[in-house]
Amino acid sequence: MTAGKTADDMQVLLVGGGRMGGALVHGWLETGIGADAITIVDPAPPEDISALRHDGVVFVQDGAELRQGYAPDVIVFAVKPQVIGQILGAYEPFAREKTVFLSIAAGITITRLAEALGRRAAIVRAMPNTPAAVGSGITVLCASKKVSRGQREICQSLMTAVGETAWIDDEAMMDAVTGVSGSGPAYVFLLVDALATAGIEAGLPEELAMRLARATVIGSGDLLRQARETATQLRQNVTSPGGTTSAALEVLMSDDGLADLMTRAVRQATDRSRELAGA
């Protein structure tokens, strides 16, 4: 897995066992990390996550319950950005050379994390998205200067368990990453709803309209994943001059069409991410 570390001997502490935390745990188990190497801090984990205690995953209600001398290789913060400030101080004692902190809290900068965890802390900030729940997410990561090469590899391996990964050096880009991929799944789900609604308005039964919308988006995603062509080329492939697709695209590609709407939506999400970072 990493230089000097394998799935068999790496200790992972996960703070927060909600949807994203749960997706990560399931991904880690599938990639070979032992259940007994994972400790979850959560006072009330969901039932499906809590059930993992029967497989050997360790659960504690808060950081104060961690056994004396416990030294995880990585501490993953998978809690809401609104509450992370309340719990960070409890993990400052773990800021030692061996341990790296990996945060997936949206909008919480490395600087803010370091203020609570201390100057010695090795910190990686990450932005995954919800398709991680089915192993099809994408995560963008950014590391502080204290993070070693081996620690970068540890963090990448943990996030690769739920999808693709990419690194950036400029943390300022993380706000735009949040606007595009972090929030992006919601835009796609809205597209499905809008496409189904349009189908109903055109005369289709509700159930059939939704089935067509879902299958079309899912199938198009699979085609995009497998094809060598760009998205632009794939769009052109299905667009015959003077045909039905061309007629629809005249609306969607107008000056105030989909591209303009998406640009404004991503800008709004990016701005909100910056606001959270300064909160």
N, C-alpha and C positions, 0 to 999 in steps of 0.2 A: 504494500500500500504506500508506504513512504520510506525514506531513508531511515533505517533503524526502528521503524514501527510497522506492525502488521495488524490486521483486524483482530488477531487473537490476543494481543497484549495491550491494545489501546483502551484507555478508560475515558468514557464520555459522560459528562454531566449535562443534562438537559434541563433548563429552567423554563417551565411552561409546557404542559402536555395537551394543548388545544389542537385545532385542526392542522396547522402547519407543523407543530411539534410532533403530533402523531404521525403525520406523513413521513417526517424525517426518521422517526424510530422504526417504522415498518421498512423503509428503504435501507436503513443500516442493517437490520436483521437479515434482510434478503441478500445483502452484499457480504455477509460473513462476520459482522461484528457480533460477538457473543452477547446474549441477553444479560448475563451477569456482569458484563463490562459497561452496562448502561444504567445510570441512576437518573431518575426523574424527580424534580422538585415541583410539586403541584398539590395544593391543599384539596382540590376536588377535580381530579382528572376525569375525562369522559369514560363511560363504561368500557368501550372497546380498548381504550388505552390502559385503564386500570386492570383489565384482564391479563395484560402481559406480565403481571407479577407472578402468575402461575408458570410462566416460562423462565423466570429467573431475573427479570428486570426489577431493580430496586427502586422503591418509592419512598420519598420523605415529604412531609408537608411544607417544610421551609428549610432554608440553608442551615439553620441552627442545629438541625437534626443530623447533619452529616457527621460521620464518625471522625474522631480525632486522627490526624495523620493522613486523611484522604487527600490524594493529590492527582486529580484528573489531568489527562493530557490536553483536553479541550473542554471549555464550558460554553455551551450554546444557549444564548438568550433568545427564547421564542415566545416572548410576552408582548402585549400591546405597548406601543410607544407611550401611551398615556400613563402607564404604571411602571415602566422600567426604571424611572428615576427613584422610585420608592424601594427598590430591591437591590440595586447595584452595590450599595455600600457593604452589604453582607458578604460580597464575594471579593472584596479588596484584598483580604488575607491570602487569596489564591494567586495573586499577581507575583509569580515567581518565574524563573527562567524556563521551567518545564512546561508551564501551562499557557495556552493561547485562548483568548476570549473571542467567540464568534457570535456576532449579533445580527439578527434578522429583523430588528425593530425598525420600521419605516421612519425615515426622517431623523433618526438619532445618529449624530455624527461621531466620528472617531474622537474628536476633541471632547465632546460631552461625555463619552464613555470613559475617556482617560481621566477626566476631572474627578470621577467617582472611583475609578479603579486604581488610580495612581500612575505616576510617570513610568514605572517599570513595566506596566502591563503591555503585553503583546496583544494587539486588537485587530480583528478582521471584521469589517462590516460587509454584510451581504444583503442582496435583495432578490429573493426567490419569488415565484408566483404560484397560484393555486393549482395549476396542472401537476404540480409536484405530488399531489395526492394520488395520481395514477402513474407516477414515474415519468411524466412528460413535461416537467417544468423546465425553466431556465433561470439560472441564478447568476447575477453579476456580483463580483467580490472586489473589495479594495482593502489593502493591508497597511497598517501603520509601519513605521520604520523599525519598530522593535520586533517585528515578526520575522522569524528565520525561514529559510527555504523549506525546511522540514515541516514547519508549522503551516506554511502555505499549502503544502501538499496534503497535510491532514485535513485542513478546512475544505480544500477542493474535493478530496475523496468523500467527505461527508455530504457535500452538496451534489456531487455527481451521482450519488445513490438515488436521487429523485429527478434527474434530468441533466440537461446540458449546463455547462459553466463557462463563464468568461471573466477575465480580469480587467480592471481599469486602474491606471495610476493616479488619475485626477479625480479625487472624491467629489468634486463639484458636479461631475457628470451623473452622480447617483440620483439626483433629483429628476433628471430627464429619463433615466433608466426606470425609475418608479412610475413616471407618467406613461411610458411606453409598455413595458412588460409587466411591471408590478401590478398596475391597475388594468392592463390590457385585456385580461380574460373577461372582465366585466363588459368591455366594449363588444367583444365577440358574442357574449350571451345576449346583450341588447340587440345585436344584429339579428340573431335567431328570432327573438321575440318580434322585432320589427318586420322581418321577412314573413313570418307566419301571419301577423296581423294584415299585412298587405295581401297575402294569399286569401285570407278570409274576405277582405274587401273586394277581391276579384271574383268571389263566388265559391271558394272552396270550403268544405266542412272544416271546422276548427281542428279536429284531431288529425285530419290529413294534411292540413296546412302546416301544423307544427311538425309532423313527421317529415314532410318534405324539407322544411327549413333546417331541422336538426341534421338530417342525412346529408343535405347539400353542404353544410358547413363542415361537418365531420369528414366527408369524402374529399372535399376541396383541400382540407388540411392534410390529409393523407397523401393526396396527389402532390401538394407542394413539398411535403417532406421527402418524397421519393423521386421527384422529377429533378433533372439537371437544369432545366430552364429557370429563368428568373420569374418572379411573380408577374412582372410586366408581360413577359413572353407568353406565360400561361393564359393571361387574360386575353391577349391578342389571338391566341389559338382558338378560343371559343367564341370569338366575335367575328361574325360574317358581315361584310359591308351591306348595309341596308336591311339587316336581319333584326330579330327580336332583341337580341343582346345589345346590339348597337343602339337600338331605340332606348333601351333602359339606361345605357351608359351615357347617353346625351344628357340625361337628368343628373345622374350620379357624378359625372365629371364636369358639370357646369361650374361657373366661377364660385357659386355659393353651395356647391355640392358636397360630396362625402369627404374629399380631400381637405376642404376648408373647415368643415365640421370637426374632423379628426385633429387637424392642427390646433384648433382652438381648444378642444378637449384635452389634448396632451399638454398644452401650455398651462391650462387651468390646474391639472393634476401636478405638474412640475412646480408651479408657483405654490401650491398647497404643501408640497413636500418641503420646499424652502421655508415656509412658515413654521412647519413642525420642527424643523432643524433649529430655528431660532427661538422656539417656545421656551 
